[in-house]
Each structure stands twice: as C-alpha cells, then as structure tokens.
Amino acid sequence: MTEGGGSRRTPDGVAASLRARISAGELKVGAKLPTQAWLVEHYGVERTVVRQALQQLHEEGLITEGRKGAPAKIASSVPAASRPSDEEPKLTAAVLSPRVAEAFRAREVRIDAVCLTTETLNLALGEPLGAIHARRFRPDSVHVRILLPDRGINLAFPRPVHRSAADDRLVHERWLSQRNTQGLVLRDNLEALHIIEGVEVRIEFQTLPLTSPIKLYLLNGSEALFGYYDITRREQEIADTSVEIFDSLGNQSMLFQYLRSAGARDAAFVERSQQWFDGLWNTITSQMRLS
C-alpha cells in the first residue's frame, strides 16, 4: 500500500516523512529501518529516490549506513541542528498542513488546539482525511480537543475600530457564525472517519472566557506549533455595511515548531505547552455548544 504516486514524491519528501517518523518516536533509536524494497513500494517511488533520501538521513547522522542484506538502523532522534528547512518558522498555512498530515500517520492521533476559529485546522485536515478515505493508511483512533473564545465575551479582535452598538453586533455575529460553522465542518469531517472507516473518533469543544492572542497546536504529545496572532486594521463588508475593524491575520501569522525529541529546550516547551492547555481545559473553560 503506497502513500502516493512517484510523480509526487521526491527524495526530499521521502526523507522528510522518515525524519518526521524518527522525530515522533515511531522509528526508535537502534531499530532497523524498513528495507529499500519496502520503502519503494510504500512510497510508490523509484529505488533511486529512496537511495537519495536515505543518503540525506545518513549525512545528517540519523541512520547508519545500510549494507547488502543489512538494512540501516536508526542512529539518532532528530537533533535541533538537523531540522529540515520546512520545519523552520513559516506561515501558518504552509507549515500546519504537512505537520498535521504526518501526525495522522500515528496509530493513536491526538490534537489539541487553541485558536479563534477552526478554519485553518479544517484546511490542514484535508490531506490526511483524504488519504485515510483512499485507504493509504488508517489510524486506530483520533482524539481532538479545541479551545475557542466564548460567544458571550467582548472580543479583543475582531472588533470595530470605532465602537458602536450596531457595529459591535455586526462584527461579533459574523465571527460567531464563522466559529460555529467551521466547528461543525470539523466535527462532521472527523465523525465521517468513524461512520465510513470505523476509526474511533472523539472530538470535544470548550470555550475560553478571553480572546487568546496566540495560536497553539499540540500534535500527538510530541510536537508544538506556536504562533502569535498578527493584528491588522482593515475595511470589512458585513451585511452590506462597510466596517473598519481590528482583525487577525490567521493564515499569514508565523508558526514556530518545537519537537520533544529535539533537545531539552524544545522538550520543555512541548511539555509546558501541554500542561498549559490541560490546565485551561480543566479549570476556566466551559463546554461549547455548536449553534
């Protein structure tokens, strides 16, 4: 069973996939790497593509040199200095999708998120959900927890620049509609995994009594993607009314990646971020109704 056609997989892509699995602990230090023949079939590529990908990992010190009849072994988890370029800080839209796609290759998928709406996460789920429905891989379970602002608070953003009761209501109701609509899309897409594919799915929403100035995605307890909401001032057409608002640039914000396997500093950030999320979830948040 292949992950994708050879025309879409490059040596860099195969290396990135294997690197991510080493990082997540799916391929452990000392374990044998799958044979080249298995990798060729799994990724649907030519043997030269696999050889070039393995050469990259060997040069990075992540695997030993394979010999005839003896597959390479995992020599090291991903050190901070050897992160691939696609794991450097990038725009949210560019970095979240490939990281979520890799997270869904685990047997037990767990995603925790703090955000303004789930629009960006919905887009990131497109690739892995499509791959599961295409039978390219299948997790045993998926558990997603989402923290969103409460509908009853006065949002810090989006909000009108020039405050008035009418404009406040327009902007707030537009955001609330987006929050609920995107949340329903997320829930329905994930529940389809259970209905169609038999994957065990659990999705929970809770609300915060504040507008979070940051976005955070925690993937399988091994990775944290962290970013600041960048605020801009712009004109927005809402219900045939032009309103000047302070709004966030969600997809245009930078995301910073932290890997539990990339050293003490990253590991501490991932652990502390998970503790922070769990602390919010278990204390000041409320159950959310999507309506």
C-alpha positions as CSV (number, residue, x, y, z in Angstrom):
1,M,0.0,0.0,0.0
2,T,1.6,3.2,-1.1
3,E,1.4,6.7,0.3
4,G,1.4,8.5,-3.0
5,G,2.4,8.3,-6.6
6,G,6.1,8.5,-7.6
7,S,5.4,11.7,-9.6
8,R,4.6,13.5,-6.3
9,R,7.3,12.1,-4.1
10,T,10.9,13.4,-4.3
11,P,13.9,12.4,-2.3
12,D,13.4,15.4,-0.1
13,G,9.8,14.4,0.5
14,V,10.6,10.8,1.4
15,A,13.4,12.0,3.7
16,A,11.1,14.5,5.4
17,S,8.5,11.7,6.0
18,L,11.1,9.4,7.5
19,R,12.6,12.2,9.5
20,A,9.2,13.1,11.0
21,R,8.6,9.4,12.0
22,I,12.0,9.3,13.7
23,S,11.2,12.6,15.4
24,A,7.8,11.3,16.6
25,G,9.4,8.1,18.0
26,E,7.6,5.8,15.5
27,L,11.1,4.7,14.4
28,K,13.1,4.3,17.5
29,V,16.9,4.6,18.0
30,G,18.5,1.3,17.4
31,A,15.6,-0.1,15.4
32,K,16.1,-1.3,11.8
33,L,14.9,0.9,9.0
34,P,12.5,-0.8,6.6
35,T,14.2,-2.3,3.6
36,Q,14.7,-0.3,0.4
37,A,12.2,-2.6,-1.3
38,W,9.6,-1.9,1.3
39,L,10.2,1.8,1.1
40,V,9.9,1.7,-2.7
41,E,6.5,0.0,-2.5
42,H,5.3,2.1,0.5
43,Y,6.1,5.5,-1.1
44,G,5.4,4.4,-4.7
45,V,8.7,5.7,-6.0
46,E,11.8,4.5,-7.9
47,R,14.6,2.9,-5.9
48,T,16.9,5.8,-6.8
49,V,14.5,8.2,-4.9
50,V,14.7,6.0,-1.8
51,R,18.5,5.8,-2.0
52,Q,18.9,9.5,-2.3
53,A,16.5,10.0,0.7
54,L,18.4,7.5,2.8
55,Q,21.7,9.3,1.9
56,Q,20.3,12.5,3.2
57,L,19.4,10.9,6.5
58,H,22.8,9.2,6.7
59,E,24.6,12.5,6.2
60,E,22.5,14.1,8.9
61,G,23.6,11.3,11.3
62,L,20.0,10.0,11.7
63,I,20.7,6.5,10.3
64,T,23.6,4.1,9.9
65,E,24.9,3.2,6.5
66,G,22.9,0.3,5.1
67,R,24.7,-2.7,3.6
68,K,23.6,-5.5,1.4
69,G,21.4,-7.8,3.4
70,A,21.5,-5.5,6.4
71,P,19.1,-2.5,6.5
72,A,20.2,0.7,8.0
73,K,19.4,1.4,11.7
74,I,18.1,4.5,13.4
75,A,21.2,6.1,14.9
76,S,19.7,9.3,16.4
77,S,16.5,11.1,17.0
78,V,16.2,14.5,15.2
79,P,18.6,17.0,16.8
80,A,17.8,20.7,16.8
81,A,20.6,21.4,14.4
82,S,19.4,18.9,11.8
83,R,15.8,20.0,11.3
84,P,14.8,20.2,7.7
85,S,14.2,23.6,6.2
86,D,10.4,23.0,6.1
87,E,10.4,22.9,9.9
88,E,11.8,26.4,10.2
89,P,9.3,29.2,11.1
90,K,6.9,29.6,8.2
91,L,3.4,31.0,7.6
92,T,0.7,29.0,9.3
93,A,-0.9,27.9,6.1
94,A,2.4,26.4,4.8
95,V,3.5,24.6,7.9
96,L,0.4,23.3,9.6
97,S,-0.9,21.1,6.8
98,P,2.2,18.9,6.4
99,R,2.7,18.6,10.2
100,V,-1.0,17.5,10.7
101,A,-0.7,15.1,7.8
102,E,2.3,13.5,9.5
103,A,0.5,13.4,12.9
104,F,-2.3,11.4,11.3
105,R,0.1,8.5,10.4
106,A,0.3,7.6,14.1
107,R,-1.9,4.7,15.4
108,E,-3.4,7.0,18.0
109,V,-3.8,10.6,16.8
110,R,-4.2,13.3,19.4
111,I,-4.6,17.0,18.5
112,D,-5.2,19.9,21.0
113,A,-5.7,23.4,19.6
114,V,-6.2,26.9,20.9
115,C,-7.5,29.2,18.1
116,L,-10.0,31.9,17.1
117,T,-11.9,29.5,14.7
118,T,-11.0,26.1,13.3
119,E,-10.8,27.3,9.7
120,T,-7.1,26.8,9.3
121,L,-7.2,23.4,11.0
122,N,-10.0,22.3,8.7
123,L,-7.8,23.1,5.7
124,A,-4.9,21.2,7.2
125,L,-7.1,18.1,7.7
126,G,-7.9,17.8,4.0
127,E,-4.8,15.8,3.1
128,P,-4.8,13.2,5.9
129,L,-8.6,12.7,5.8
130,G,-8.4,12.2,2.0
131,A,-5.6,9.7,2.4
132,I,-7.5,7.7,5.0
133,H,-10.6,7.5,2.8
134,A,-8.3,6.4,0.0
135,R,-7.0,3.6,2.2
136,R,-3.4,4.8,2.1
137,F,-3.2,4.5,5.9
138,R,-5.6,4.3,8.8
139,P,-5.2,5.3,12.5
140,D,-6.9,3.3,15.2
141,S,-8.2,6.4,17.0
142,V,-8.4,10.2,16.7
143,H,-9.0,12.5,19.7
144,V,-9.3,16.2,19.1
145,R,-9.8,19.0,21.7
146,I,-10.5,22.5,20.6
147,L,-10.4,25.7,22.8
148,L,-12.3,28.7,21.2
149,P,-13.4,32.1,22.6
150,D,-16.8,32.1,24.4
151,R,-19.7,33.6,22.4
152,G,-20.6,35.9,25.3
153,I,-17.3,37.8,25.7
154,N,-16.3,41.1,24.2
155,L,-13.6,40.0,21.8
156,A,-10.3,41.9,21.7
157,F,-10.4,41.0,18.0
158,P,-12.1,41.1,15.6
159,R,-13.8,44.3,16.7
160,P,-14.7,47.6,15.2
161,V,-12.1,50.4,15.3
162,H,-14.8,52.9,16.1
163,R,-17.1,51.3,18.7
164,S,-20.8,51.4,18.4
165,A,-23.5,49.0,19.4
166,A,-24.6,48.3,15.9
167,D,-21.1,47.7,14.5
168,D,-20.1,45.7,17.6
169,R,-23.1,43.4,17.0
170,L,-22.3,43.0,13.2
171,V,-18.7,42.1,13.8
172,H,-19.4,39.8,16.7
173,E,-22.2,37.9,14.9
174,R,-20.0,37.5,11.9
175,W,-17.2,35.9,14.0
176,L,-19.7,33.8,15.9
177,S,-21.2,32.4,12.7
178,Q,-17.7,31.6,11.4
179,R,-16.7,30.0,14.7
180,N,-19.8,27.7,14.7
181,T,-19.8,26.9,11.0
182,Q,-16.2,25.9,10.9
183,G,-16.6,23.9,14.1
184,L,-19.5,22.0,12.6
185,V,-17.3,21.3,9.5
186,L,-14.5,20.0,11.7
187,R,-16.9,17.8,13.7
188,D,-18.7,16.4,10.7
189,N,-15.4,15.6,8.8
190,L,-14.0,13.8,11.7
191,E,-17.2,11.9,12.6
192,A,-17.2,10.7,8.9
193,L,-14.0,8.8,9.8
194,H,-16.0,6.7,12.3
195,I,-19.1,6.3,10.2
196,I,-17.2,5.4,6.9
197,E,-13.9,4.0,8.0
198,G,-14.6,2.7,11.5
199,V,-12.0,4.8,13.2
200,E,-12.6,5.6,16.8
201,V,-13.2,9.3,16.9
202,R,-13.7,11.7,19.8
203,I,-13.9,15.5,19.3
204,E,-14.5,18.0,22.1
205,F,-15.0,21.8,22.1
206,Q,-14.7,24.1,25.1
207,T,-14.7,27.8,25.3
208,L,-12.4,30.4,26.9
209,P,-13.6,33.5,28.7
210,L,-11.0,35.5,26.8
211,T,-9.5,36.2,23.3
212,S,-6.3,34.3,23.1
213,P,-3.5,36.4,21.5
214,I,-1.7,33.2,20.5
215,K,-2.5,30.1,18.5
216,L,-1.2,26.7,19.6
217,Y,-1.4,23.2,18.0
218,L,-0.2,20.2,20.0
219,L,0.3,17.1,17.9
220,N,0.5,13.6,19.5
221,G,2.2,14.9,22.6
222,S,5.4,15.1,20.7
223,E,5.2,18.5,18.8
224,A,4.0,22.0,19.5
225,L,3.3,24.6,16.8
226,F,3.1,28.1,18.3
227,G,2.3,31.4,16.8
228,Y,1.1,35.0,17.6
229,Y,-2.0,36.4,16.0
230,D,-0.9,39.4,14.0
231,I,-3.5,42.2,14.2
232,T,-4.3,44.5,11.3
233,R,-6.7,47.4,10.7
234,R,-8.8,46.9,7.6
235,E,-12.2,47.6,6.0
236,Q,-14.7,44.7,6.1
237,E,-18.0,44.4,4.3
238,I,-20.5,42.9,6.7
239,A,-24.2,42.6,5.8
240,D,-23.9,45.3,3.2
241,T,-22.2,47.6,5.7
242,S,-18.6,48.7,5.4
243,V,-17.0,48.5,8.9
244,E,-13.4,49.3,9.8
245,I,-12.1,46.6,12.1
246,F,-9.1,45.3,14.0
247,D,-8.7,41.8,12.7
248,S,-6.2,38.9,13.0
249,L,-4.2,37.5,10.1
250,G,-4.6,33.9,10.9
251,N,-3.1,32.2,7.9
252,Q,-0.4,34.9,7.5
253,S,1.0,34.5,11.0
254,M,4.2,32.7,11.6
255,L,4.3,29.3,13.3
256,F,7.3,28.1,15.3
257,Q,7.8,24.4,15.7
258,Y,9.1,22.6,18.8
259,L,9.9,18.9,18.9
260,R,10.0,16.9,22.1
261,S,12.9,14.9,20.5
262,A,15.0,18.0,19.6
263,G,16.7,18.6,22.9
264,A,15.9,19.8,26.4
265,R,14.7,23.2,25.4
266,D,12.2,22.0,22.9
267,A,11.1,19.1,25.1
268,A,10.4,21.5,27.9
269,F,8.4,23.8,25.7
270,V,6.2,20.9,24.4
271,E,5.7,19.6,27.9
272,R,4.9,23.0,29.4
273,S,2.5,23.9,26.5
274,Q,0.6,20.6,27.1
275,Q,0.4,21.4,30.8
276,W,-0.9,24.9,30.0
277,F,-3.5,23.6,27.6
278,D,-4.7,20.9,30.1
279,G,-4.8,23.5,32.9
280,L,-7.1,25.7,30.9
281,W,-9.2,22.8,29.8
282,N,-9.8,21.6,33.4
283,T,-10.3,24.9,35.1
284,I,-11.7,28.1,33.5
285,T,-13.2,26.8,30.3
286,S,-16.8,25.8,29.6
287,Q,-18.4,23.2,27.4
288,M,-19.3,24.6,24.0
289,R,-22.5,24.1,22.0
290,L,-22.2,24.4,18.3
291,S,-25.2,26.6,17.5
